[in-house]
Amino acid sequence: MDRSPRNALNFSATARNRDPILATLGRVLPASGTVLEVASGSGEHAVYFAERLPHLVWQPSDPDPRHRDSIAAWATRAAVSNLKPPLDLDTCTGAWPADATAVVCINMIHIAPWEACVCLMRGAGAILGPGGVLYLYGPFKEEGRPTAPSNTAFDESLRHSDPSWGVRDLGDVAAEAAVHGMALVETVAMPANNLSVVFAKS
């Protein structure tokens, strides 16, 4: 029986990756402040992380109204006091919040045009103060090569769906982050051949 609240979406990957992501977030995120989650999707991550990181204010966002409805549904069910209502935010066209101590973006840049990554870096660089953290999670290439054979097939399937999508090269992402004052400080191997990628604002 489906136990999800009305309007709530279930993304199967969330249950598989939330604990490894949480372990990294708990270590790299600041001790206080607001975390802006870009492209929050169903909202399942937002609720899970907010519940387990009560010292942080969690600000979810998504440009898709169906996703924002889902985020709100999960949030209402959880009734987590440090979880804010979702923002309507597109990295390139939306109005970013004035500031945040960290920005988290999970599984977005490979299922969006490269421009979305460029705009993500520009927006994060603008709102993060010195020492602020940008955290990315997803599949990557390194020096032009996929990190696993499965990522080669995944990249091909993404580009077949939309030629502007695809697994991004970590060097390209880091170079774009550097343009906006953020340095790559750590990568962490994650399940299913994904990476956690941590940047810090200089």
Buried (B, 14 or more C-beta within 10 A) or exposed (E): EEEBBEBBBEBEBBEEBBEBBBEBBEEBBBEEBBBBBBBBBBBBBBBBBBBBBEEBBBBBBBBBEEBBBBBBBBBBBBEBEBBBEBBEBBBBEBEBBEEBBBBBBBBBBBBBBBEBBBBBBBBBBEBBEEEBBBBBBBBBBEEEEBBEEEBBEBBEEBEEEEEEBBBBBBBBBBEBBBEBBBEBEBBBEBEEBBBBBBBBBE
